Amino acid sequence: MKMNELGLVYFSPTGTTRKVIMEAARNIDLKSVSYDLSIHKEKKPAMQFKKNDLVLFGIPVYAGRVPKTFLEYFENLQGDNTPAALIATYGCREYEDALLELKNEVEKRGFKVIGAAAFPTEHSIARKIGMSRPNKEDLKVIADFGVQLNRRVKKSENFDNISIEVPGNDPYKKYSTTSLTPKVDTTLCTECKACAKACPAGAISMTDPKKTDKKLCISCMRCVRSCKQRARYVSTFKMNQLEKKLTKICKTDKAADIFM
Ligand SMILES: Cc1cc2nc3c(=O)[nH]c(=O)nc-3n(C[C@H](O)[C@H](O)[C@H](O)COP(=O)(O)O)c2cc1C
C-alpha cells in the first residue's frame, strides 16, 4: 500500500514512552506528525487519520491499565480502518490488561492493529527499579520493532489478513493506584509555574502552584521532574515503602514482548 503519514499519539509524563516511540518511529520510512498528550489541554485536539496513514500509540502502564488521562483524548480520535501499532512501557512489574485495553479502545475508533509491544523500562516512581532502561540492548529491540512495522506496511496491499492477539483480561483489572501526590517544599518553590504548566492532569493551580488538587493528581511524577528548584518531592517514608514493595515484585531483567 502506498502510505501517507506516520502519526505518533502518545502520553509520556516522564519521557520514557516518548523515547521508546521515537526509536521505533526512526525506523519507519514515513514523515511523522506527533500528538504529545502529556500536557493538559482544555481543548482536546482533533486526531483524524486516513486509510493509508500508520499510527503508533504509546502509553506508560498505570496499575496494569491504560492511563485514564490518555483515554480522555479519544473522543476526538478517528481512524478509517487505519493501520496502527501499540507500544506500552512498564516499570518491570507487569503490564496486565494495558495492551488489551489499548487495542480495544483504538479498534472502537476505526483502527486496525497490525503490531503491538510491551517494553520494560525504568519505573517512573521508584527509579532504582529498572534504572536507565531502555538501555542500549533494549533500544536495539525497540528499533527492530520499528523495522518490522516498516516492512509490514510496505509489503502489504491491505491488512485484512493480519490479526494481532495480545495478553490481558476483559473485564479489565480494577483501576487503582496508590496516591502519591508530590509535596511542595515552600522554602524552595519560586512559584515559576513550570510544574503547573507541565501537569498532564491540570491538577496544579496556575495562580498558586504550591497547591495541588489531590483528586485530579495522577501521581505521574512529571511535576517532580520538571521542577528545577527540586521543590516538589514524594515523602521519603512513602517512597521507601513503595520501593520495598516494588523491589519484591518487579523483575528488572524482563525482556520485551513483541506481537506481530
Ligand atoms: C501512577 C503509576 C502507575 C504505574 N503502574 C505500573 C504498573 O502497573 N506496572 C508497571 O510495571 N509499571 C508501572 N508504572 C511505571 C511506568 O509504567 C513506567 O515507568 C513507564 O515507562 C513511565 O513512562 P513515562 O516516562 O513515559 O511516563 C507506573 C507508574 C506510575 C507513575
PDBQT file of the ligand as one rigid body, heavy atoms in Angstrom, charges set to zero:
ROOT
HETATM    1  C1  LIG A 301       0.852   6.001  38.624  1.00  0.00    +0.000 C 
HETATM    2  C2  LIG A 301       1.797   4.998  38.050  1.00  0.00    +0.000 A 
HETATM    3  C3  LIG A 301       1.408   3.661  37.947  1.00  0.00    +0.000 A 
HETATM    4  C4  LIG A 301       2.281   2.712  37.394  1.00  0.00    +0.000 A 
HETATM    5  N1  LIG A 301       1.855   1.391  37.296  1.00  0.00    +0.000 NA
HETATM    6  C5  LIG A 301       2.695   0.468  36.790  1.00  0.00    +0.000 A 
HETATM    7  C6  LIG A 301       2.284  -0.891  36.650  1.00  0.00    +0.000 A 
HETATM    8  O1  LIG A 301       1.136  -1.261  36.902  1.00  0.00    +0.000 OA
HETATM    9  N2  LIG A 301       3.198  -1.810  36.229  1.00  0.00    +0.000 N 
HETATM   10  C7  LIG A 301       4.493  -1.455  35.933  1.00  0.00    +0.000 A 
HETATM   11  O2  LIG A 301       5.276  -2.336  35.625  1.00  0.00    +0.000 OA
HETATM   12  N3  LIG A 301       4.886  -0.151  35.968  1.00  0.00    +0.000 NA
HETATM   13  C8  LIG A 301       4.026   0.820  36.371  1.00  0.00    +0.000 A 
HETATM   14  N4  LIG A 301       4.417   2.135  36.403  1.00  0.00    +0.000 N 
HETATM   15  C9  LIG A 301       5.712   2.525  35.809  1.00  0.00    +0.000 C 
HETATM   16  C10 LIG A 301       5.548   3.150  34.410  1.00  0.00    +0.000 C 
HETATM   17  O3  LIG A 301       4.629   2.398  33.629  1.00  0.00    +0.000 OA
HETATM   18  C11 LIG A 301       6.885   3.203  33.632  1.00  0.00    +0.000 C 
HETATM   19  O4  LIG A 301       7.894   3.710  34.417  1.00  0.00    +0.000 OA
HETATM   20  C12 LIG A 301       6.747   4.000  32.333  1.00  0.00    +0.000 C 
HETATM   21  O5  LIG A 301       7.814   3.682  31.474  1.00  0.00    +0.000 OA
HETATM   22  C13 LIG A 301       6.737   5.506  32.542  1.00  0.00    +0.000 C 
HETATM   23  O6  LIG A 301       6.572   6.130  31.284  1.00  0.00    +0.000 OA
HETATM   24  P1  LIG A 301       6.778   7.683  31.036  1.00  0.00    +0.000 P 
HETATM   25  O7  LIG A 301       8.227   8.016  31.372  1.00  0.00    +0.000 OA
HETATM   26  O8  LIG A 301       6.529   7.843  29.575  1.00  0.00    +0.000 OA
HETATM   27  O9  LIG A 301       5.854   8.436  31.896  1.00  0.00    +0.000 OA
HETATM   28  C14 LIG A 301       3.572   3.099  36.934  1.00  0.00    +0.000 A 
HETATM   29  C15 LIG A 301       3.961   4.447  37.054  1.00  0.00    +0.000 A 
HETATM   30  C16 LIG A 301       3.090   5.388  37.588  1.00  0.00    +0.000 A 
HETATM   31  C17 LIG A 301       3.523   6.821  37.654  1.00  0.00    +0.000 C 
ENDROOT
TORSDOF 0
